[in-house]
Amino acid sequence: MEGLEVTVLLGLAVLAGTILAPRLRVATPLVLLVIGLLLGFVPALRQIELPPETVLLLFLPVMLFWESLTTSLRGVRRSLRYIIPMSTLLVVASAFAVAWVATMFGLPWPAAMILGAAVAPPDATAVAALGRLLPQRTFMKLKAESLTNDGTALVLYAIAISVALGDTVTGWSITATVLMSYLGGAAAGIAVAALAYVSLRRMRNALSINVTLLLVPFTAFLLAELVNASGVLAVVFAGLIIAWASPRITTAASRRTATAAWPFGVYLLNGALFVLIGLEVQLVLHEISPGELWGLVLLTIAAWAALLVVRYVFQLLVSPFSRPRTPGLSARTGPGSLNRARIVSTVAGFRGAVSLAIALSVPLTTSAGDPLAGRDAVVFVTAGVIVLSLLVQGPLLPAVVRWAQLPSDEWAADELELAQRTITGAAIAALDDIAAEHGISDEVRERARRDGYDMLELANARAFARAQAASDADQIAQLEGMVAAPSAPDTGAQAVVDAAASPAEAASESVTALTMLAASTGIDLTQRSPLTRFEEMTRLKLALLDRKREVLLRLRREGTVDDLLARRLEAHLDAEELRLSGFDDLD
């Protein structure tokens, strides 16, 4: 099929999945995968192959960069003792376990090791798409793990490919490969992020800023590939650094545009990828001879089961060394809840795009020109493991989460309210100095002070209401009873309002009042007019927004407020700034 036909087909498939998923009450990626599997029954559509470079060079940089931008850096720092072993040692253990299982089914050891490297890492985009119902702490730990474990898998893949092709592999070569992959990838990501930081500091145009941000993941990936390092790690490092520096190098208009454009673009790429995975499974399925099919199906199930078992056992073994440092968390979680959390993490370990890209990247022949033994089996089993993880673990995850009864994320609401009260209080405290600096009249300043106190009181009232609702369950029933109670009796107030004036009379009076004001010679419209007060209030509010941003960034830098919550508040401040400015800096 031609490129345009494939594009239209993928677009229609993504549209169909988007419409059907809410009606079927099934996660959209699962519906898109099934649509891809069904489309694969059409012979002409099975000719659509998914080149590995398409996934590695087009899909992954964009999706991984966005997932890095929306990752909690504070959560990563606090969970390093969990993330590091899960993204390194677990990947190695999973790869060797699957390789051992594959050799029991007759697969040669080099091909078995390639298969293990392909299916070992959980996929960040699949976790992001299917794991949203998890508590935020659990979701962020899985997401951070999935962002970093691809580097380990690609190192294992490079070593396994060298063995399969007949190249000489030594301890020194393995060490050099590991160091170059990790350190080179990190260095490439840091270098590109630093270059982007210097460039973005000089830009104020929203379109220029967002075009530069779009180039960051591709440039980082390219630079890492040029030095034989991990492009995946380069993109992740660049994304985390840009996320941290974003408030200082972007504008309110550029952030608003990025917040709208990036999720939509990532959704389209992610949706197309799941449809293509379904088509690829059908293509591989029809290339396998019937005599090998059932053996490979059993190997697929065994490899998938081995991944689940190894993930659970590994978490059980490293649990004493990976306890979170969050104060008070251990007191709220006992052995039973920790075990339930491990089961949830096991079920949430989805496989996806990276696994398929690794499998499709396997060479067809060895260095001697002979066919590489087991390549078709590697591709088939990898695709099958992806399908099982998405179609079995995906629908199972909501039930497992409900059963686990993990601690709720009340801390997020508490921190959000704390941040709101803190930045509002800081703005009120600095009001006099800011008003004096910008030449604001006493009348406008006091009006802004009243508005600030109203916002602060509202935030305090919300915090108090939440505390009361959390501490007293009976109050919930009382509120429900109040909602269900009959409406208040008619006091006749509406009749008084109706009798006061008709709409036509009210409009007439308004017009008369405006005419009187405009025609009056006793009012000097150049002195303290509504227009002057409005301009003063706008300048004052913009200055107060800058003060709120400074305090918010300090709270984030000190770790008092989580990165994701800080971005939510920053989005509200951006919207208020754009409303006050009256224009978007897009030109």
C-alpha positions as CSV (number, residue, x, y, z in Angstrom):
1,M,0.0,0.0,0.0
2,E,1.1,3.6,-0.7
3,G,2.1,5.9,2.2
4,L,-1.0,8.1,1.9
5,E,-3.3,5.1,2.0
6,V,-1.5,3.7,5.1
7,T,-1.8,7.1,6.8
8,V,-5.5,7.4,6.1
9,L,-6.0,3.8,7.3
10,L,-4.2,4.4,10.5
11,G,-6.1,7.6,11.1
12,L,-9.4,5.9,10.6
13,A,-8.3,3.1,12.9
14,V,-7.3,5.5,15.6
15,L,-10.6,7.4,15.2
16,A,-12.6,4.2,15.5
17,G,-10.7,3.2,18.6
18,T,-11.2,6.6,20.2
19,I,-14.9,6.4,19.6
20,L,-15.4,2.7,20.6
21,A,-13.2,2.6,23.7
22,P,-15.5,4.8,26.0
23,R,-18.6,2.9,24.8
24,L,-17.0,-0.5,25.5
25,R,-15.4,0.8,28.7
26,V,-12.1,-0.6,27.7
27,A,-8.7,1.2,27.6
28,T,-8.1,2.8,24.1
29,P,-4.8,1.0,23.5
30,L,-6.5,-2.3,23.9
31,V,-9.2,-1.5,21.4
32,L,-6.6,-0.2,18.9
33,L,-4.6,-3.4,19.3
34,V,-7.6,-5.5,18.6
35,I,-8.5,-3.3,15.6
36,G,-4.9,-3.9,14.2
37,L,-5.4,-7.7,14.7
38,L,-8.7,-7.6,12.8
39,L,-7.2,-5.5,10.0
40,G,-4.5,-8.1,9.7
41,F,-7.1,-10.6,8.4
42,V,-7.2,-8.6,5.2
43,P,-4.4,-10.0,3.0
44,A,-3.6,-6.7,1.4
45,L,-3.2,-5.0,4.8
46,R,-0.8,-7.6,6.0
47,Q,1.8,-6.2,3.5
48,I,2.1,-3.2,5.8
49,E,5.3,-3.9,7.7
50,L,6.7,-1.9,10.6
51,P,10.4,-1.0,9.9
52,P,12.3,-1.0,13.2
53,E,13.9,2.3,12.4
54,T,10.4,3.8,12.3
55,V,9.8,2.9,15.9
56,L,13.3,3.8,17.1
57,L,13.7,7.1,15.2
58,L,10.1,8.5,14.8
59,F,7.9,7.1,17.5
60,L,10.2,6.6,20.5
61,P,12.0,9.9,20.7
62,V,8.7,11.9,20.7
63,M,6.9,9.6,23.1
64,L,9.8,9.2,25.5
65,F,10.5,12.9,25.6
66,W,6.9,13.7,26.5
67,E,6.9,11.1,29.2
68,S,10.1,12.5,30.6
69,L,8.7,16.0,30.6
70,T,5.7,14.8,32.6
71,T,7.6,12.7,35.1
72,S,8.0,13.8,38.7
73,L,11.6,14.5,39.4
74,R,11.0,14.5,43.1
75,G,9.4,11.1,42.8
76,V,12.4,9.8,40.8
77,R,14.8,11.1,43.5
78,R,12.8,9.5,46.3
79,S,12.4,6.2,44.5
80,L,16.0,5.8,43.2
81,R,16.5,2.7,45.5
82,Y,13.6,1.1,43.7
83,I,14.2,2.4,40.2
84,I,17.9,1.5,39.9
85,P,17.7,-2.2,40.6
86,M,14.4,-2.5,38.7
87,S,15.8,-0.9,35.6
88,T,19.1,-2.8,35.6
89,L,19.3,-6.0,37.6
90,L,15.6,-7.0,36.9
91,V,16.1,-6.5,33.2
92,V,19.1,-8.8,33.2
93,A,17.3,-11.4,35.4
94,S,14.3,-11.3,33.1
95,A,16.4,-11.6,30.0
96,F,18.3,-14.7,31.2
97,A,15.1,-16.3,32.6
98,V,13.3,-16.0,29.2
99,A,16.5,-17.2,27.4
100,W,16.6,-20.3,29.6
101,V,12.9,-21.0,29.0
102,A,13.5,-20.5,25.2
103,T,16.4,-23.0,25.2
104,M,14.1,-25.6,26.8
105,F,11.8,-25.2,23.7
106,G,14.8,-25.8,21.4
107,L,15.8,-22.2,20.5
108,P,19.5,-21.7,20.0
109,W,21.2,-19.9,22.9
110,P,22.1,-16.7,20.9
111,A,18.6,-16.4,19.6
112,A,17.2,-17.1,23.0
113,M,19.3,-14.3,24.5
114,I,18.1,-11.9,21.8
115,L,14.5,-12.9,22.7
116,G,15.2,-12.3,26.4
117,A,16.7,-8.9,25.7
118,A,13.7,-8.0,23.6
119,V,10.9,-8.8,26.0
120,A,12.7,-7.9,29.3
121,P,11.9,-4.2,29.6
122,P,8.4,-2.9,30.4
123,D,7.5,-0.1,28.0
124,A,7.1,3.5,29.1
125,T,4.4,4.4,26.6
126,A,2.3,1.3,27.4
127,V,2.7,2.0,31.1
128,A,1.6,5.6,30.6
129,A,-1.4,4.6,28.5
130,L,-2.7,1.8,30.7
131,G,-1.5,2.6,34.2
132,R,-3.3,5.9,34.8
133,L,-5.7,4.4,37.3
134,L,-2.8,3.6,39.7
135,P,-2.0,5.7,42.7
136,Q,0.3,8.5,41.6
137,R,3.3,7.3,43.6
138,T,3.0,3.8,42.1
139,F,2.4,5.1,38.6
140,M,5.5,7.4,38.8
141,K,7.8,4.6,40.0
142,L,6.7,2.4,37.2
143,K,7.0,5.2,34.6
144,A,10.5,6.1,35.8
145,E,11.5,2.5,35.7
146,S,10.2,2.1,32.2
147,L,12.0,5.2,31.0
148,T,15.4,3.9,32.1
149,N,15.3,0.2,31.6
150,D,15.4,0.3,27.8
151,G,19.1,1.2,28.0
152,T,19.9,-2.0,29.8
153,A,17.8,-4.1,27.3
154,L,19.6,-2.5,24.3
155,V,23.0,-3.3,25.9
156,L,22.0,-6.9,26.3
157,Y,20.7,-6.9,22.8
158,A,23.9,-5.6,21.4
159,I,25.9,-8.3,23.3
160,A,23.5,-11.1,22.2
161,I,23.7,-9.9,18.5
162,S,27.5,-9.9,18.6
163,V,27.4,-13.5,19.9
164,A,24.8,-14.5,17.3
165,L,26.8,-13.0,14.4
166,G,30.0,-14.8,15.5
167,D,31.9,-11.8,16.8
168,T,34.4,-12.1,19.6
169,V,32.9,-11.1,23.0
170,T,35.1,-10.6,26.0
171,G,34.6,-9.2,29.5
172,W,36.3,-6.0,28.4
173,S,34.1,-5.5,25.4
174,I,31.0,-6.1,27.5
175,T,32.2,-3.6,30.1
176,A,33.0,-1.0,27.3
177,T,29.6,-1.5,25.8
178,V,27.8,-1.0,29.1
179,L,29.8,2.1,30.0
180,M,29.5,3.6,26.5
181,S,25.7,3.0,26.4
182,Y,25.0,4.5,29.8
183,L,27.6,7.2,30.1
184,G,27.5,8.1,26.4
185,G,23.7,8.3,26.4
186,A,23.7,10.5,29.5
187,A,26.4,12.8,28.2
188,A,24.5,13.2,24.8
189,G,21.3,14.0,26.6
190,I,22.9,16.5,28.9
191,A,24.8,18.2,26.0
192,V,21.7,18.6,23.9
193,A,19.7,19.8,26.9
194,A,22.4,22.4,27.7
195,L,22.4,23.6,24.1
196,A,18.6,23.9,24.1
197,Y,18.8,25.8,27.4
198,V,21.2,28.4,26.0
199,S,19.1,28.7,22.8
200,L,15.7,28.9,24.5
201,R,16.9,31.6,27.0
202,R,17.2,34.0,24.0
203,M,13.7,33.2,22.6
204,R,10.4,34.8,23.5
205,N,8.3,33.6,20.5
206,A,6.1,30.7,21.3
207,L,6.4,29.0,17.9
208,S,10.2,29.2,17.9
209,I,10.3,27.8,21.5
210,N,8.1,24.8,20.6
211,V,10.0,24.0,17.4
212,T,13.2,24.0,19.4
213,L,11.7,21.7,21.9
214,L,10.5,19.3,19.2
215,L,14.1,19.1,17.9
216,V,15.5,18.2,21.3
217,P,14.6,14.5,21.4
218,F,15.6,13.8,17.8
219,T,18.9,15.6,18.2
220,A,19.7,13.8,21.5
221,F,18.8,10.4,19.9
222,L,21.0,11.2,16.8
223,L,24.0,12.3,18.8
224,A,23.9,9.2,21.0
225,E,23.6,6.9,18.0
226,L,26.6,8.6,16.4
227,V,28.8,7.7,19.3
228,N,27.3,4.2,19.7
229,A,25.5,5.1,22.9
230,S,21.9,4.7,24.1
231,G,19.6,7.0,22.2
232,V,16.8,6.1,24.6
233,L,18.8,7.3,27.6
234,A,19.8,10.4,25.8
235,V,16.2,11.4,25.2
236,V,15.2,10.6,28.8
237,F,18.1,12.7,30.2
238,A,17.3,15.6,27.9
239,G,13.6,15.5,28.8
240,L,14.2,15.4,32.5
241,I,16.6,18.4,32.3
242,I,14.3,20.4,30.1
243,A,11.3,19.6,32.4
244,W,13.3,21.0,35.4
245,A,14.4,24.2,33.5
246,S,11.1,24.7,31.6
247,P,9.7,27.6,33.7
248,R,12.9,29.6,33.1
249,I,13.3,29.0,29.4
250,T,9.7,29.1,28.1
251,T,6.8,31.6,28.2
252,A,3.2,31.3,29.2
253,A,2.1,31.2,25.6
254,S,4.6,28.6,24.6
255,R,3.7,26.4,27.5
256,R,0.0,26.6,26.7
257,T,0.6,25.7,23.1
258,A,2.9,22.8,24.1
259,T,0.4,21.5,26.7
260,A,-2.2,21.3,23.9
261,A,-0.1,20.1,21.0
262,W,2.2,17.5,22.6
263,P,-0.4,15.2,24.3
264,F,-2.4,15.2,21.0
265,G,0.6,14.3,18.9
266,V,1.7,11.6,21.3
267,Y,-1.8,10.2,21.4
268,L,-1.8,9.9,17.6
269,L,1.6,8.3,17.5
270,N,0.8,6.0,20.3
271,G,-2.5,5.0,18.8
272,A,-1.0,4.3,15.4
273,L,1.7,2.3,17.0
274,F,-0.8,-0.1,18.8
275,V,-2.6,-0.6,15.4
276,L,0.7,-1.3,13.7
277,I,1.6,-3.8,16.4
278,G,-1.6,-5.7,15.7
279,L,-0.9,-5.7,12.0
280,E,2.7,-6.9,12.6
281,V,1.4,-9.8,14.8
282,Q,-0.8,-11.0,11.9
283,L,2.1,-10.7,9.5
284,V,4.4,-12.8,11.6
285,L,1.7,-15.3,12.3
286,H,1.1,-16.0,8.6
287,E,4.9,-16.4,8.0
288,I,5.2,-19.2,10.6
289,S,4.8,-22.7,9.3
290,P,1.9,-24.7,10.8
291,G,4.3,-27.3,12.2
292,E,6.1,-24.6,14.3
293,L,3.1,-22.6,15.3
294,W,1.9,-24.5,18.4
295,G,5.4,-24.9,19.8
296,L,5.9,-21.1,19.4
297,V,2.6,-20.4,21.0
298,L,3.5,-22.5,24.0
299,L,6.9,-20.7,24.2
300,T,5.1,-17.3,24.0
301,I,2.9,-18.3,27.0
302,A,5.9,-19.7,28.9
303,A,8.0,-16.6,28.3
304,W,5.2,-14.3,29.4
305,A,4.6,-16.3,32.5
306,A,8.4,-16.3,33.3
307,L,8.4,-12.5,33.1
308,L,5.6,-12.2,35.6
309,V,7.2,-14.6,38.0
310,V,10.7,-13.1,37.8
311,R,9.3,-9.6,38.3
312,Y,7.3,-10.6,41.4
313,V,10.2,-12.6,43.0
314,F,12.7,-9.9,42.2
315,Q,10.6,-7.3,44.0
316,L,10.3,-9.7,47.0
317,L,14.0,-10.1,47.2
318,V,15.0,-6.4,46.9
319,S,12.1,-5.1,49.0
320,P,14.2,-4.7,52.2
321,F,16.7,-2.5,50.2
322,S,14.1,-0.4,48.3
323,R,11.8,0.9,51.0
324,P,10.7,4.5,50.3
325,R,12.1,7.3,52.3
326,T,8.8,9.1,52.5
327,P,8.2,10.0,56.2
328,G,5.3,8.2,57.7
329,L,4.8,5.9,54.8
330,S,6.0,2.7,56.4
331,A,3.7,3.3,59.3
332,R,0.7,3.2,57.0
333,T,1.8,0.1,55.1
334,G,2.2,-3.3,56.5
335,P,3.5,-6.6,55.0
336,G,0.1,-7.3,53.4
337,S,-0.2,-4.0,51.7
338,L,3.4,-4.2,50.5
339,N,2.8,-7.6,49.0
340,R,-0.4,-6.3,47.3
341,A,1.7,-3.4,45.9
342,R,4.2,-5.9,44.4
343,I,1.4,-7.8,42.7
344,V,0.0,-4.6,41.2
345,S,3.5,-3.7,40.0
346,T,3.9,-7.1,38.5
347,V,0.6,-6.9,36.6
348,A,1.4,-3.3,35.4
349,G,4.6,-4.4,33.7
350,F,3.4,-4.1,30.1
351,R,5.6,-4.7,27.0
352,G,5.3,-2.6,23.9
353,A,7.1,-0.6,21.2
354,V,10.7,-1.1,22.4
355,S,10.4,-4.8,22.5
356,L,9.0,-5.0,19.0
357,A,11.6,-2.6,17.7
358,I,14.4,-4.8,19.2
359,A,12.9,-8.0,17.7
360,L,12.5,-6.4,14.2
361,S,16.1,-5.1,14.3
362,V,17.5,-8.7,14.4
363,P,19.7,-9.2,11.3
364,L,18.5,-11.8,8.7
365,T,22.0,-13.4,8.3
366,T,25.2,-13.9,10.2
367,S,28.6,-12.4,9.3
368,A,29.3,-15.5,7.2
369,G,26.1,-15.0,5.2
370,D,24.1,-17.8,6.7
371,P,20.5,-17.3,7.9
372,L,20.4,-16.3,11.5
373,A,18.8,-19.3,13.3
374,G,15.7,-18.5,15.3
375,R,15.0,-15.0,14.0
376,D,11.4,-15.7,13.0
377,A,10.8,-17.3,16.4
378,V,12.2,-14.2,18.1
379,V,9.9,-11.9,16.2
380,F,6.8,-14.2,16.7
381,V,7.3,-14.7,20.5
382,T,8.1,-11.0,21.1
383,A,4.9,-10.0,19.3
384,G,2.9,-12.6,21.2
385,V,4.3,-11.5,24.6
386,I,3.3,-7.9,23.8
387,V,-0.2,-9.0,22.9
388,L,-0.6,-11.1,26.0
389,S,0.7,-8.3,28.3
390,L,-1.7,-5.8,26.7
391,L,-4.8,-7.9,26.3
392,V,-4.5,-10.0,29.5
393,Q,-2.7,-7.7,32.0
394,G,-4.4,-4.6,30.7
395,P,-8.0,-5.6,31.5
396,L,-6.9,-7.4,34.6
397,L,-5.1,-4.4,36.1
398,P,-8.2,-2.4,37.2
399,A,-9.5,-5.4,39.2
400,V,-6.1,-6.0,40.8
401,V,-5.9,-2.3,41.8
402,R,-9.3,-2.5,43.4
403,W,-8.3,-5.7,45.2
404,A,-5.0,-4.3,46.4
405,Q,-6.6,-1.2,48.1
406,L,-3.4,0.8,47.9
407,P,-3.1,3.9,50.0
408,S,-4.8,6.9,48.3
409,D,-2.9,9.9,47.1
410,E,-4.4,12.4,49.5
411,W,-0.9,13.9,49.8
412,A,-1.4,15.4,46.3
413,A,-4.4,17.4,47.3
414,D,-2.8,18.5,50.5
415,E,0.4,19.7,48.7
416,L,-1.7,21.4,46.0
417,E,-3.7,23.4,48.6
418,L,-0.5,24.2,50.6
419,A,1.1,25.5,47.5
420,Q,-1.9,27.6,46.6
421,R,-2.1,29.1,50.1
422,T,1.7,29.8,50.2
423,I,1.9,31.6,46.8
424,T,-1.2,33.6,47.5
425,G,0.1,34.6,51.0
426,A,3.5,35.5,49.6
427,A,1.8,37.7,46.9
428,I,-0.2,39.5,49.6
429,A,2.9,40.0,51.8
430,A,4.7,41.6,48.9
431,L,1.7,43.7,47.7
432,D,2.8,47.0,49.2
433,D,6.3,46.8,47.8
434,I,5.1,45.7,44.3
435,A,2.4,48.5,44.3
436,A,5.0,51.1,45.1
437,E,7.4,49.8,42.5
438,H,4.8,50.0,39.8
439,G,3.1,53.2,40.8
440,I,-0.2,51.7,41.8
441,S,-2.8,53.9,43.5
442,D,-4.0,53.1,47.0
443,E,-7.5,52.3,45.8
444,V,-6.3,49.7,43.3
445,R,-3.8,48.2,45.8
446,E,-6.5,47.8,48.5
447,R,-8.9,46.2,46.0
448,A,-6.2,43.7,45.0
449,R,-5.5,43.0,48.7
450,R,-9.2,42.2,49.3
451,D,-9.2,39.9,46.3
452,G,-6.0,38.2,47.6
453,Y,-7.5,37.7,51.1
454,D,-10.7,36.3,49.5
455,M,-8.6,33.7,47.5
456,L,-6.6,32.9,50.7
457,E,-9.8,32.4,52.7
458,L,-11.3,30.2,50.0
459,A,-8.2,28.0,49.9
460,N,-8.2,27.7,53.7
461,A,-11.9,26.8,53.6
462,R,-11.3,24.1,51.1
463,A,-8.5,22.7,53.1
464,F,-10.7,22.7,56.3
465,A,-13.5,21.0,54.4
466,R,-11.2,18.3,53.1
467,A,-9.9,17.7,56.6
468,Q,-13.3,17.5,58.0
469,A,-14.5,15.1,55.3
470,A,-11.5,12.8,55.8
471,S,-11.7,12.7,59.6
472,D,-15.5,12.3,60.0
473,A,-17.2,9.8,57.7
474,D,-20.6,10.6,59.1
475,Q,-20.4,14.1,57.6
476,I,-20.5,12.5,54.1
477,A,-23.8,10.9,54.9
478,Q,-25.1,14.1,56.3
479,L,-24.1,16.0,53.1
480,E,-25.8,13.3,51.0
481,G,-28.9,13.7,53.0
482,M,-28.9,17.5,52.5
483,V,-28.5,17.0,48.7
484,A,-31.5,14.5,48.8
485,A,-33.7,16.8,51.0
486,P,-36.6,18.8,49.4
487,S,-35.8,22.2,48.1
488,A,-36.4,25.2,50.3
489,P,-39.9,26.7,50.3
490,D,-40.6,29.7,48.0
491,T,-40.2,32.9,50.0
492,G,-41.5,35.1,47.3
493,A,-38.1,36.7,46.6
494,Q,-38.4,35.9,42.9
495,A,-41.7,37.7,42.7
496,V,-40.0,40.8,44.2
497,V,-37.3,40.6,41.6
498,D,-39.8,40.1,38.8
499,A,-41.8,43.1,40.0
500,A,-38.8,45.4,40.2
501,A,-38.3,46.0,36.5
502,S,-38.7,44.3,33.2
503,P,-35.6,43.5,31.1
504,A,-36.4,46.3,28.7
505,E,-36.7,48.8,31.5
506,A,-33.4,47.6,33.0
507,A,-31.7,47.9,29.7
508,S,-33.1,51.4,29.1
509,E,-31.9,52.5,32.6
510,S,-28.4,51.1,31.8
511,V,-28.2,53.0,28.5
512,T,-29.4,56.2,30.2
513,A,-26.7,55.8,32.9
514,L,-24.0,55.3,30.4
515,T,-25.1,58.3,28.4
516,M,-25.3,60.5,31.5
517,L,-21.7,59.5,32.4
518,A,-20.3,60.1,29.0
519,A,-22.1,63.4,28.6
520,S,-21.4,64.8,32.1
521,T,-19.1,67.7,32.3
522,G,-18.5,67.2,36.0
523,I,-16.4,64.0,35.6
524,D,-12.8,64.1,34.4
525,L,-12.4,60.8,32.4
526,T,-8.6,61.3,32.3
527,Q,-8.3,61.2,36.1
528,R,-9.0,57.9,37.9
529,S,-11.3,56.7,35.2
530,P,-12.3,53.0,35.0
531,L,-9.8,52.6,32.2
532,T,-7.0,53.9,34.3
533,R,-7.9,51.7,37.3
534,F,-8.2,48.7,34.9
535,E,-4.7,49.3,33.5
536,E,-3.3,49.7,37.0
537,M,-5.0,46.6,38.2
538,T,-3.6,44.7,35.2
539,R,-0.1,45.8,35.8
540,L,-0.4,44.9,39.5
541,K,-1.9,41.5,38.9
542,L,0.9,40.6,36.3
543,A,3.5,41.6,38.9
544,L,1.8,39.5,41.5
545,L,1.8,36.6,39.1
546,D,5.5,36.9,38.7
547,R,5.9,36.9,42.5
548,K,3.7,33.7,42.8
549,R,5.8,32.0,40.1
550,E,9.0,32.8,42.1
551,V,7.6,31.3,45.3
552,L,6.2,28.3,43.4
553,L,9.6,27.6,41.8
554,R,11.2,27.8,45.2
555,L,8.7,25.3,46.7
556,R,9.4,22.9,43.8
557,R,13.2,23.4,44.1
558,E,13.1,22.7,47.8
559,G,10.9,19.6,47.3
560,T,8.0,20.9,49.2
561,V,5.7,20.6,46.2
562,D,5.8,17.8,43.6
563,D,6.9,18.7,40.1
564,L,3.6,17.7,38.5
565,L,1.5,19.7,41.0
566,A,3.8,22.7,40.4
567,R,3.1,22.4,36.7
568,R,-0.7,22.3,37.4
569,L,-0.4,25.5,39.4
570,E,1.9,27.0,36.8
571,A,-0.7,26.3,34.1
572,H,-3.3,28.2,36.0
573,L,-0.9,31.2,36.4
574,D,-0.2,31.0,32.7
575,A,-3.9,31.1,31.8
576,E,-4.4,34.1,34.1
577,E,-1.4,35.9,32.5
578,L,-2.6,35.3,29.0
579,R,-6.1,36.6,30.0
580,L,-4.7,39.7,31.5
581,S,-2.3,40.3,28.6
582,G,-5.1,40.1,26.1
583,F,-2.9,38.5,23.4
584,D,-0.8,35.4,22.7
585,D,2.8,35.9,21.8
586,L,2.7,33.6,18.7
587,D,4.0,36.0,16.1
